Amino acid sequence: MANNEDNKSEGSAEIDGENENDENEEAEKILIIDPDSEELDFNHSRLTKLENLEPLRKIHRLCFTWNLIKKIENLDTLVTLVELELRDNQIIDIENLDALVNLELLDLSFNRIKKIQGLDNLLNLQKLYLSSNKIQCIENLSHLKNLTSLELGDNKIREIVNLEGLENLTSLFLGKNKITKIENLACLQNLQLLSLQSNRITKIENLEELKNLDQLYLSENGIMCIERLSSLPKLTTFDLANNKIKKIENIEHLEDLEEFWINNNEIEEWTTVENLTVNKKLQTVYLEHNPIAKDPNYRRKIKLLLPWLVQLDATLCR
C-alpha cells in the first residue's frame, strides 16, 4: 500500500442477508457502515454482485476474495482505490476499470478470464495477478510502464510475447502453461525473478540480457543440458528439478549462487558433482532422486565435497 498504516481507519461494513437457513434465500448484498473506511474485506461472503459501493469516499483497498461474483461493475466512483482483490470468483471479462486511475494492485487470479484487456487507464498499476484463468495470449500490457510484478501462471499460454514496454518489471511468473521456448525477454532488463516451471521447455536460451536476474525457476520441463548462463552473474537461486539433466556443468561463473535445486534428474557420475566445488556461497543443494543418491555414502560424499553446505536435500548439514 502507498498509504501509511498509521493513517488507515478501521473499515466497517456488513453483508446484508436474511433467512440464512432458507435454501431459497436471496444473494447477499454489501451494506456500508462507515463511508470513511480505507480498507474493507468481504472474503467468503457469498456475494454475487459488486454494488452499493458509492458511499466509499476514502477507500484504498477492497478485497472480495472467494465469492460468486461474475462481473466487474459499479466501481466508477472509487477513484481513491489503490488495491482491488477479486481472486477466486467467476469473472469472465476484465472490464469497467477505467475510473480506477490510482490502482496499483489488481488480483484477478482463479477466475474464468480468457483475454487480457480493459487495463488501458491503469497507468499506475504495479502488480497484476492473473494466475489460474483461461488466458491463451500475453497482450495489451505494453502501456503499463510501472508494472513490477506480473503473474500469469496456470493458464493456456504457448508463447512468451508482447512484453515490450514493461521495462520496470522485476518478477514474471509463467509457470504451468504450454510454453515451448524461452524467448522475447530481452526487453526486461530489470527482471530479477523468472518462473517458467511446468512448461514444455527443452533448452535454456535467450537469457543474455537478463543481467539482473536473481532467481530462475525452470523445474518440471524437458531440459537436458545446463547452458547459456554466462550472462547471469547475480543468480542466487536456480531451480532445475524434474528435468532430464545428466551433468552439472556451466555454472562455475555463478559466484553468488546460494540455492541449487537439481533433484529428480539423471545425474549418475560423481565427477559432475565436483563442478559445484567452485560455488563457495552455496547453502542449499537438492540432489535427491538422482542415480547418485542411491549410493549408501551419498550424504557423506556430498559433505566432503561441499563442506560449507547448510542444507542437503530436506536435511540440515550442521
C-alpha positions as semicolon CSV with decimal commas, in nm:
position;residue;x (nm);y (nm);z (nm)
1;M;0,000;0,000;0,000
2;A;0,116;0,352;-0,074
3;N;-0,051;0,486;0,241
4;N;0,100;0,476;0,590
5;E;-0,058;0,208;0,811
6;D;-0,092;0,457;1,097
7;N;-0,324;0,673;0,888
8;K;-0,567;0,395;0,799
9;S;-0,908;0,393;0,959
10;E;-1,059;0,060;1,056
11;G;-1,306;-0,038;0,785
12;S;-1,666;-0,118;0,870
13;A;-1,919;-0,297;0,656
14;E;-2,175;-0,573;0,674
15;I;-2,325;-0,833;0,449
16;D;-2,699;-0,778;0,434
17;G;-2,876;-1,113;0,416
18;E;-3,182;-1,279;0,567
19;N;-3,311;-1,632;0,632
20;E;-2,968;-1,796;0,635
21;N;-3,122;-2,140;0,678
22;D;-3,357;-2,092;0,387
23;E;-3,243;-2,279;0,076
24;N;-3,407;-2,012;-0,139
25;E;-3,255;-1,712;0,032
26;E;-3,162;-1,412;-0,182
27;A;-2,800;-1,338;-0,266
28;E;-2,607;-1,150;-0,001
29;K;-2,560;-0,776;-0,050
30;I;-2,299;-0,525;0,059
31;L;-2,402;-0,276;0,326
32;I;-2,155;0,005;0,400
33;I;-2,148;0,111;0,766
34;D;-1,860;0,358;0,758
35;P;-1,820;0,559;0,434
36;D;-1,475;0,675;0,552
37;S;-1,334;0,323;0,558
38;E;-0,996;0,288;0,391
39;E;-0,985;-0,092;0,386
40;L;-1,271;-0,341;0,356
41;D;-1,269;-0,720;0,330
42;F;-1,566;-0,917;0,200
43;N;-1,390;-1,252;0,179
44;H;-1,603;-1,568;0,174
45;S;-1,924;-1,364;0,186
46;R;-2,128;-1,542;-0,086
47;L;-2,157;-1,217;-0,282
48;T;-2,277;-1,243;-0,641
49;K;-2,255;-0,877;-0,738
50;L;-2,041;-0,568;-0,685
51;E;-2,285;-0,297;-0,575
52;N;-2,366;-0,033;-0,313
53;L;-2,005;0,089;-0,302
54;E;-2,081;0,452;-0,394
55;P;-2,064;0,586;-0,033
56;L;-1,696;0,495;-0,003
57;R;-1,505;0,823;-0,027
58;K;-1,162;0,730;0,105
59;I;-1,130;0,363;0,018
60;H;-0,778;0,241;-0,061
61;R;-0,819;-0,137;-0,052
62;L;-1,112;-0,364;-0,135
63;C;-1,098;-0,742;-0,108
64;F;-1,367;-0,971;-0,249
65;T;-1,177;-1,299;-0,246
66;W;-1,370;-1,624;-0,269
67;N;-1,716;-1,508;-0,368
68;L;-1,954;-1,576;-0,658
69;I;-1,904;-1,250;-0,849
70;K;-1,943;-1,282;-1,226
71;K;-1,893;-0,924;-1,344
72;I;-1,667;-0,629;-1,263
73;E;-1,904;-0,332;-1,231
74;N;-2,018;-0,033;-1,025
75;L;-1,667;0,087;-0,939
76;D;-1,678;0,423;-1,119
77;T;-1,684;0,633;-0,800
78;L;-1,389;0,460;-0,632
79;V;-1,117;0,686;-0,770
80;T;-0,913;0,659;-0,447
81;L;-0,881;0,282;-0,476
82;V;-0,522;0,152;-0,473
83;E;-0,572;-0,225;-0,431
84;L;-0,854;-0,439;-0,569
85;E;-0,862;-0,812;-0,499
86;L;-1,117;-1,026;-0,682
87;R;-0,939;-1,358;-0,653
88;D;-1,144;-1,680;-0,661
89;N;-1,465;-1,564;-0,826
90;Q;-1,645;-1,640;-1,154
91;I;-1,536;-1,336;-1,357
92;I;-1,519;-1,382;-1,735
93;D;-1,413;-1,036;-1,860
94;I;-1,175;-0,765;-1,741
95;E;-1,395;-0,455;-1,777
96;N;-1,526;-0,135;-1,618
97;L;-1,196;-0,037;-1,455
98;D;-1,137;0,293;-1,636
99;A;-1,213;0,511;-1,333
100;L;-0,954;0,340;-1,112
101;V;-0,665;0,559;-1,222
102;N;-0,482;0,522;-0,888
103;L;-0,493;0,144;-0,882
104;E;-0,155;-0,016;-0,804
105;L;-0,258;-0,377;-0,741
106;L;-0,517;-0,585;-0,925
107;D;-0,571;-0,951;-0,836
108;L;-0,799;-1,149;-1,068
109;S;-0,644;-1,491;-1,011
110;F;-0,863;-1,801;-1,012
111;N;-1,140;-1,674;-1,236
112;R;-1,259;-1,759;-1,589
113;I;-1,085;-1,486;-1,787
114;K;-0,982;-1,568;-2,145
115;K;-0,835;-1,238;-2,262
116;I;-0,612;-0,966;-2,114
117;Q;-0,796;-0,640;-2,184
118;G;-0,964;-0,343;-2,018
119;L;-0,649;-0,213;-1,849
120;D;-0,596;0,096;-2,066
121;N;-0,640;0,356;-1,789
122;L;-0,449;0,174;-1,516
123;L;-0,121;0,354;-1,579
124;N;-0,017;0,336;-1,213
125;L;-0,060;-0,040;-1,191
126;Q;0,240;-0,210;-1,029
127;K;0,116;-0,562;-0,960
128;L;-0,111;-0,766;-1,185
129;Y;-0,215;-1,117;-1,082
130;L;-0,397;-1,328;-1,343
131;S;-0,294;-1,681;-1,245
132;S;-0,531;-1,975;-1,291
133;N;-0,753;-1,839;-1,564
134;K;-0,803;-1,942;-1,928
135;I;-0,573;-1,688;-2,094
136;Q;-0,412;-1,800;-2,421
137;C;-0,209;-1,493;-2,518
138;I;0,003;-1,229;-2,343
139;E;-0,128;-0,899;-2,483
140;N;-0,241;-0,542;-2,413
141;L;0,020;-0,473;-2,144
142;S;0,279;-0,251;-2,313
143;H;0,133;0,072;-2,169
144;L;0,178;-0,046;-1,808
145;K;0,516;0,123;-1,763
146;N;0,505;0,100;-1,382
147;L;0,433;-0,273;-1,367
148;T;0,683;-0,456;-1,146
149;S;0,514;-0,793;-1,094
150;L;0,315;-0,997;-1,348
151;E;0,164;-1,335;-1,262
152;L;0,022;-1,545;-1,547
153;G;0,083;-1,895;-1,415
154;D;-0,161;-2,180;-1,476
155;N;-0,316;-2,053;-1,797
156;K;-0,306;-2,174;-2,159
157;I;-0,020;-1,959;-2,287
158;R;0,200;-2,111;-2,559
159;E;0,439;-1,824;-2,637
160;I;0,627;-1,555;-2,448
161;V;0,533;-1,244;-2,648
162;N;0,426;-0,879;-2,620
163;L;0,629;-0,782;-2,314
164;E;0,778;-0,473;-2,478
165;G;0,735;-0,160;-2,269
166;L;0,748;-0,340;-1,934
167;E;1,097;-0,214;-1,857
168;N;1,029;-0,189;-1,482
169;L;0,914;-0,549;-1,447
170;T;1,110;-0,731;-1,175
171;S;0,903;-1,052;-1,135
172;L;0,747;-1,263;-1,411
173;F;0,554;-1,581;-1,333
174;L;0,463;-1,802;-1,630
175;G;0,466;-2,145;-1,468
176;K;0,219;-2,420;-1,557
177;N;0,147;-2,311;-1,913
178;K;0,224;-2,467;-2,253
179;I;0,537;-2,268;-2,337
180;T;0,794;-2,449;-2,552
181;K;1,066;-2,185;-2,582
182;I;1,236;-1,918;-2,371
183;E;1,223;-1,609;-2,592
184;N;1,141;-1,238;-2,625
185;L;1,273;-1,142;-2,281
186;A;1,550;-0,903;-2,387
187;C;1,329;-0,601;-2,311
188;L;1,305;-0,698;-1,942
189;Q;1,648;-0,584;-1,831
190;N;1,537;-0,516;-1,473
191;L;1,391;-0,863;-1,426
192;Q;1,502;-1,027;-1,101
193;L;1,273;-1,330;-1,085
194;L;1,168;-1,552;-1,375
195;S;0,946;-1,855;-1,319
196;L;0,884;-2,094;-1,609
197;Q;0,812;-2,409;-1,411
198;S;0,591;-2,686;-1,550
199;N;0,605;-2,596;-1,918
200;R;0,738;-2,775;-2,228
201;I;1,081;-2,612;-2,248
202;T;1,372;-2,826;-2,369
203;K;1,653;-2,571;-2,385
204;I;1,794;-2,289;-2,171
205;E;1,837;-1,995;-2,407
206;N;1,779;-1,625;-2,475
207;L;1,862;-1,504;-2,124
208;E;2,161;-1,294;-2,228
209;E;2,004;-0,956;-2,148
210;L;1,872;-1,050;-1,804
211;K;2,183;-0,939;-1,619
212;N;1,991;-0,854;-1,301
213;L;1,823;-1,193;-1,273
214;D;1,843;-1,322;-0,917
215;Q;1,604;-1,620;-0,923
216;L;1,542;-1,861;-1,211
217;Y;1,285;-2,141;-1,184
218;L;1,282;-2,400;-1,464
219;S;1,166;-2,715;-1,286
220;E;0,934;-2,971;-1,447
221;N;1,030;-2,916;-1,808
222;G;1,225;-3,129;-2,058
223;I;1,565;-2,961;-2,024
224;M;1,862;-3,190;-2,097
225;C;2,160;-2,956;-2,062
226;I;2,271;-2,669;-1,836
227;E;2,393;-2,399;-2,072
228;R;2,392;-2,032;-2,175
229;L;2,408;-1,887;-1,824
230;S;2,726;-1,681;-1,858
231;S;2,533;-1,352;-1,857
232;L;2,362;-1,417;-1,521
233;P;2,626;-1,317;-1,263
234;K;2,372;-1,219;-0,997
235;L;2,185;-1,550;-0,987
236;T;2,136;-1,674;-0,629
237;T;1,854;-1,928;-0,674
238;F;1,844;-2,178;-0,961
239;D;1,575;-2,447;-0,981
240;L;1,619;-2,725;-1,239
241;A;1,435;-3,003;-1,054
242;N;1,242;-3,264;-1,252
243;N;1,414;-3,235;-1,587
244;K;1,635;-3,473;-1,791
245;I;1,978;-3,339;-1,698
246;K;2,275;-3,579;-1,684
247;K;2,557;-3,338;-1,597
248;I;2,614;-3,045;-1,364
249;E;2,807;-2,803;-1,583
250;N;2,846;-2,442;-1,693
251;I;2,765;-2,291;-1,352
252;E;3,118;-2,219;-1,228
253;H;3,075;-1,847;-1,303
254;L;2,764;-1,822;-1,082
255;E;2,966;-1,695;-0,789
256;D;2,664;-1,574;-0,590
257;L;2,465;-1,897;-0,623
258;E;2,313;-1,991;-0,285
259;E;2,036;-2,238;-0,370
260;F;2,061;-2,504;-0,641
261;W;1,779;-2,749;-0,699
262;I;1,861;-3,033;-0,938
263;N;1,675;-3,321;-0,775
264;N;1,478;-3,568;-0,988
265;N;1,713;-3,564;-1,283
266;E;1,951;-3,822;-1,437
267;I;2,283;-3,742;-1,269
268;E;2,487;-4,058;-1,212
269;E;2,854;-3,952;-1,223
270;W;3,023;-3,815;-0,911
271;T;3,272;-3,626;-1,124
272;T;2,996;-3,394;-1,242
273;V;2,903;-3,307;-0,882
274;E;3,261;-3,191;-0,829
275;N;3,182;-2,894;-1,054
276;L;2,996;-2,742;-0,758
277;T;3,314;-2,702;-0,555
278;V;3,380;-2,360;-0,709
279;N;3,044;-2,223;-0,588
280;K;3,157;-2,126;-0,239
281;K;2,838;-1,941;-0,148
282;L;2,617;-2,245;-0,193
283;Q;2,399;-2,303;0,112
284;T;2,131;-2,540;-0,014
285;V;2,158;-2,818;-0,272
286;Y;1,889;-3,067;-0,369
287;L;2,027;-3,378;-0,542
288;E;1,787;-3,646;-0,419
289;H;1,614;-3,878;-0,665
290;N;1,913;-3,886;-0,898
291;P;2,105;-4,211;-0,963
292;I;2,395;-4,088;-0,745
293;A;2,160;-4,057;-0,446
294;K;2,136;-4,437;-0,435
295;D;2,497;-4,454;-0,318
296;P;2,491;-4,556;0,051
297;N;2,758;-4,293;0,119
298;Y;2,574;-4,023;-0,074
299;R;2,538;-3,771;0,208
300;R;2,890;-3,821;0,340
301;K;3,041;-3,773;-0,004
302;I;2,846;-3,453;-0,068
303;K;2,950;-3,311;0,270
304;L;3,314;-3,385;0,195
305;L;3,290;-3,221;-0,145
306;L;3,092;-2,920;-0,022
307;P;3,174;-2,874;0,349
308;W;3,021;-2,526;0,356
309;L;2,670;-2,653;0,275
310;V;2,397;-2,566;0,524
311;Q;2,132;-2,797;0,379
312;L;2,140;-3,106;0,159
313;D;1,801;-3,204;0,026
314;A;1,550;-3,158;0,309
315;T;1,802;-3,210;0,590
316;L;2,036;-2,962;0,756
317;C;2,405;-3,045;0,735
318;R;2,508;-2,883;1,060
